[in-house]
């Protein structure tokens, strides 16, 4: 059974474009380099709520922890983070919620 990680980023005021650019230009490529799979991304639509949410998929928690550690210690990621945050942090708060599919709900591969 797959493990899903819902990641919720609370973005600093005025920094939503910065996080979009960092994901588009660097983060997604580095996730792929470390064999990390993103299922989907969302941006909250409520005015005044600067949250970006996405779901990662892993076979288990051990694999997740190993891959996230490798990603975080990647020299390119360290440099990208330093450069993108030279005018201040982009993300004010990060949340992770670990999920598995509910047994009563049919698998819908079209989503």
Secondary structure by P-SEA (a helix, b strand, c coil): cbbbbbbbbbcccccaaaaaaaaaccaaaaaaaacccccbbbbbcccccbbbbbbbbbccaaaaaaaaaaaaacaaaaaaaaaaacccccccbbbbbbbcccccccccccc
